[in-house]
Amino acid sequence: MDQFALWALIIGIISTASLPLGSVLGMTFRPRASIVGALAAFGGGALLAALSVELIAPTMMHASESEEGRHLAYALLIGGVLGGVFFWVLDQMLNARGGYLRKTATAISYLSKSRSKQMAGLVERLSTSQLFRSIPPDQVELLLQRLKPVVFNPQEVMFKEGSKGDSLYIIESGEITLTRNGDQIGTIAPGDIVGEIALLSNSSRTATAKATNLVKAMELNRHDFEAICKHAPLFAVAVREIASSRLEDLSHRDAQTAQHSIEWAEEASLAIRKGTHVPTAGELHKAAHEKSGAALGIWLGITLDGIPECFVLGATVLDIIHRQAAGGTPTLLSVMPYTFLVGLILSNVPEALSSSVGMLNQGWKKWKVLMLWSSLVVVGTILTMVGFYFGEDVPHSVEVGAEGMAAGAMLTMIAQTMIPEAVHLGGPNIVGLSTLAGFLMTVAFKLVEG
């Protein structure tokens, strides 16, 4: 390894060593969410400044000076688009493997989308019931919040004939057999509702329901049912009207009723999409255990966040060495890209801090969290060396295009993960000034370089 490559290696280690440092600080002090949010926003601003000053600005300024500079600017812009798209695609793929758990904000976003899909399907099934259509669409969230997932094993009895009707079930998957006096009288398929008649009329079960195979359903018990009646007056009125009518005729619907079902489902879906469901610590813990590849997904997700940063760092070091070698003898201190390096350190520490706190809340062991961040020192240093050597063997336009890809990925990562994380933890008032502080402090370090 030559002297210049050794310098790039040292700079890469200095940059990435801030990751386990931030992790240790987070796990040791467990700061309040507002402080973590402010630090995350500060890091985002620092990274934005480093990216703008060290990468974007020099290329765009050169564009106005020559035709070659204009071509380099085009390469940077095209690379930025490709990098942003590439990051987004890989991020979606890793999220499906549990990578979304690396940050609270990404976990909220992913789990909210998953919940919205589940709720949309549930609303569609509810729309076939005259009872549930009586709930105003803007109040349907009252119902969805009180539905509880339940599972019945094959041949397990859901309820017995003559027992108290204290729950209804919305079947999501599986099949149920209904019997009366030992004789089969029907089956319940996915999308159907069972048990509502006894619940409405406050009477005993008229049949026995047994799971034919594995059944997944959503349960609404009497306590929650009555709470909905209390908060949704129109629903309570409908309950009384339906209970006093011929309940066995509820399954009969004409074309007008079918159209009403579609309209109600559309309005209810729009209403529940207006809010964002914030998963509880228990839900995050459960998600972490349900994803068999969550640890690998988280590690890959964090690595994905760091790939463009380390690549640009290596390429920047090479560029500084070339410029200084042309006019004198470079030294390790003189080739330090202070603005970019400080920006990375100021963003890495709060990023690792906030993510480590989130991982502990998900049930991770401290040693496991620390090992994850420590391993990224090795990976990040290798990526820095890749960026350093890459610039040696390719035309300058290709190098600028690659840096543009890294820049696009970095900007997408900041907007998609860092800033939402900061807003969630600290709130918009804290985030604005903290981002500005990080940006200005990093720009100020440009004065150190002369």
N, C-alpha and C positions, 0 to 999 in steps of 0.2 A: 504494500500500500504506500503510495507516495505521500509527500507532506500535505499537499492540498486535500487529498481524499481523507487524510487523518483529521484535518481541521473540520471538514464537513461532518465526519463521524462525531467529533466532540460537540459540535454545535447541535447535531441531532439529538445527542444524549441530554444536553442541557435543556433543550426544548421539551422533550418527552418526559424527563424526570419530574416535571411539574404535575404530571397526572397522578402518580402514587402519592405525591405530597398533598395534593388537593383531597385525595381519598382519605388519607390519614387525618387531615384536619376535620373533614366532615364527620368521620366516625368517632373522633375524639370529643369534639365539642358539640356536635348535633345542634347547630344553630337554628334559630327560629326560621320559619318559612319565608318571612319578609326579608330577612338578611340574605338567605340563600338566593332569593329572587333578585335582590339588588346586585349581588355578586355575579349572577348569571347574566344579567343585563349589561353589567360593566364589561364582562368578558366578550359579550357579543359586540359591543361598541368598539372594544380594542381590536377585535379581529377584523371588523369592517374597516377600521382605519389602516391597519397593516396591509390589508388587501388593496385598498384604494391607493395608498401612498407608494407601496413597493411594486405593485404589479400593474394596476390599471393605468394610473396617471403617467408613468414614463412612456408606455407604449402609445397612448393617445396623444401625448405631447409631440412625440416623434412623428406622428402621422401627418402633422401639418408642415413638416420640414422637407419631406421628400416623397417620391413615389413609392420607394421601398417601405417607408414608414406607413404609408396608407395601406399597403398590402399586409403589413404586420398587424395593423389595426383590424382589418377584415378577418385575419386569422384568429385574432383574440376574440372577436365578437362571435364568430362561428363556433369556436371552441367553447365559449361561455354557454351558448345555447345547448350544445351537445353535452357538456358537463352537467348542466342543470337537469336535463332530461335523464341522463344516465344515472345520476344520483337518485332521482325520484323513483325510477324503475327498480333499482337495487334496494332502495329503502322499503318499497312495498313488498318485495320478495322476502326480505329479512323480517319484516314485521309479521308476516304470515308464519314465521318460524319462532316467534316470541321476541324478536328484536325490539318491538315497541316498548318492552318493559325496561329499556335502558334509561328512560327518562319519564317523569311523571306526566309531562305534557303529551308525549307520544302515546303513553298508555291510555290517557284520557281520550285522545283523538281516536285511537284504534278501537278501544272498547266501546266508545260512544257510537261509532259507525256500526260495529257488530250488533250492538243493542238495537240501533235504529232499524236494521234489517230484520232482526227478530221481531221487534214490535210491529213493523209494517205488516209482516205475515200474520201476526196475531190479530191486528186490527181488521185485516181482511176477513179472518174467520169470525170475528165478533160481529161483523156487519151483517151476517146472515141471521142474526138473532134479533127479533123485535125488541126483546128486553134491553140488550146492550145498545141498540140504535136509539133508545130513548135518552141516552146520556148525551148531552151537548158535546160536539166534537172538541171544543176548547177545554172540556173538563174530563176528557177520556184519560188524561194522565193520572187522575185520581184512581182509576181502575187499574191501570197498568202498574202503578207503584205497589198495589196490594196483591197482585197475582204472585203466587209462589210456585216455583218449579218442583214437581214431584215425579218420582219414578216408581213404577210397579213391575215386579218381576213376573215372568210367565206363570200363569195359574194363580197369581196372587189376587185375593178378593179386595176390590176397591171399597165396596159397601154391600151390606146384606139387606135383603128384603125385610121390611118391618123395622129397620133401624132408624134412628133419628136423622133427618135430612139436614145436616149442618154444613155441607160444602157442595159446590158444583165444580166440574172439571172441564177444561178445554183441552181436547186431545191433540197433541202435536205429532206423535208418531205411534205406531202400533195399533192393535185392534182389541176391542172389548166385547165380550159376550154377555148378553142380558138374558137372565132366566127368571121365570116366575113359577113358583110351586114345583121347581125342578125341571120345568120345560123351557127350552130355548125360545125366546120371543123376538130376538133381533141381535144385531151387531152394531157397534159404534166404531166408525172409521176416523182417521185423522181429519181434523177440521171440524168435527162434530162437538157438541156440548152435551154433557150428561150430568144429571143430578139437579138440574135447575128447577124442575117441577116441585120436588119436595122442599127445596129451599124457598121458593116463592110462596107456596101454600102453607109453610111451616108444619108440614105433615111428615109421616113416616115414608120410607122408601117403598116404592111399589114394585121393585124388582131387585135382583142381585146382579151386581156388575163384577165380572172377573176378567183379568187381563189374559188374552189369548196368547200373546207373546210379550216381549219387552215393550212397555208403554211409557212414553214421556208425555207429561201433561202439565197444565198450569191450574193451580187450585185457588179458589176464592172461598174462604170460610165465612160463616155467618157473621162473625164480629166485623170483618172488613166489609162485608156486604152491607151491613146496617150503617157502617161509617160512611160509605158512599151515598147511601140514601139520605143521610143527614146533610152532607155537603152538596149534593146535587138534587134539588127539590123536584125537578122534572123527572128524574130517575125514580124517585120515591113514588110520584104520582103514577108512573107507568107500572111500577111493581104492583100497586094496589089494583089498577085496572086489569092487568094481566092475571093476577091471582084470582080475581073475581070472575074471569071469563073461562071459557072452556080451554084449559091448558093443552089438552091433546090436539087442539086444532092449530097450535102455534107453528107447526111445520108447514102449513099450507101458505104459499106465497104466489102472488100473481106477478105479471111483468112490471107493474108499477112499484111493487115492493122490492123487486130485484134491482130496479133502477135506483130506488131510495138507498139500498144497501151500498151500491157503488159510490153514490154521492157522499154518503156518510163516511165511508172508508177513506175517501180522498181528503175530506175536510179534517178528519181525525189525524191522518198521517201528516198533513201539513202542520197541524197544531203541535204534535209531539216533536217535530223536527225543529221547532223554534228554539228549544232549549238544548243544553249540552249536559248529558248525564256525567256527573263526577263520580267515578268508582270509589268505593270505600276501601280502606286498608284491607279488609277481609276479601273483597273482590280481587284486588291486585294480588294478594297472597294466593288466592285460589287459582288465578290465571297463571301465575308463575309455576305452580305445581302441575297444572293440567297440560302445559306445554312441555313435552318430553325433551325438546331441543331448545328450551328457553335460554339456558346458560350459553350455549353456542350461538344462538341468535343474538343475544345481548352483546356478546364479545364481537361478533362480526359487525353488528350495528355500530358499536363504538369505533371499531376499526374503520368502517366506511366513513364515519364522520371525520376521522383523522387522516385518511389517505391524501386528500387534496392539499391539506395544510403542510404535511411533511414533504410531499413532492415539490411544492412551490418553494419551501425552505431550501431544499437541496439545489434546485435550479437557481435560486437567488444567490446563494453562496458562490456557485460557479461563475455567475455573471459578474459579481463583485471582484472575484479573483482575476478574471480576464481584464477588467477595466484597470485594476491596480497594477497588474503585471506589465501593462503597456506603458505605464508612466513611472514605474519604480519597483521597489521590492515589497510585496505584500507581507503582512504579519497576521497572526491569528486574530488579534484584537482589531486590526484594521479591516478584516473581511467579515467581521460580525455584522449581519444585517439587523442592527439594533431595533429598528422600528418594527420589523416583522417578527423578530424573535421575542421582543417584549410583548407584542400583541398576542402571540401564541401562548406565552406563559400566563399572561393575564386572563386569557380565555380558558386555558386548560385547567387551571386551579379551580375556578368556580364550577366548571363543567363536571370535573371529577367529584367535587364536593357535593353538588346537588344530586348527581346520579348515585353516589355512594349512600347518601341518606335515604334515597328512594329504594335502593336495593335492600338496605337494612329493614325498611318498613315492609318489604315483600317477604321477609323471613330469611334473607341470606346471612351466612356466617361472616364475621369480619375477616377471617383469614382468606375466605374465598373471594371476597370483594377486593382485598388487597392484592391477591395473586392475579386477578383479572387485570387490574390497572398496571401492575408491575410488568406483566407480559407485554403490554402495549408499548413499554419503553423500548423493548427489543424490536417489535414490529415497526414502530415509528422511526427508529433509527435506521432500519433497513430501507424503509421507504424514502427517507431523506437521502440516503446513498444512491437509491435508484434515480431520484430527481437530479442528483449531482452528475452521475455518469451519463444519464440520458442526454443532457445538453451537450456533451462532448462529441457525440457521434451523429447528430442529426443537423440538418439545415436550420438556420435561425428561425425561419418562418414556421417550421414544424415545431420547434421548441416553444415559440410564442403561442401556437395553437394549442399545444398540450397544457401550457400554463393557463390559457384561457379556459380549457376544460376544467382544470383544477379550480380556477376562480369561480366558474359557474356552479360547480358542485359545492364550493364553500359558501357562496351566497345563498344557495338553495338550502343548505344545511342550517345556516344561521336563522333564516326566516322560517324554516319548517320545524326546527327543534329547539334552538337556543332561546329565541325571543318568546315563543309561546310558553316555554318552560318558565321563563322569568316572569311573564305576565300572570301565569297561574299561581306562582308562589308569592310574588311580591305585589301584584296589582299594577294597573297601568300608570298610576301616579309615580310610583317608585321607579318603574322601568324607564320612563322617559329620561329623567335626569341621570340615572345610573348609566344608561347607554351613552349619553352625551359625555359623561365623565370619563368613561373608558376610551371613547373615541379621541377626546382631546389629550388625554394623558399619553396615548400611544403616538399621536402626531407630535407631541412635544419632544418625544425621544429622538425625533429626526434631527433635532438640534445637536445631539450628542455626536452624530455622524459627521457634522460639519457642513 
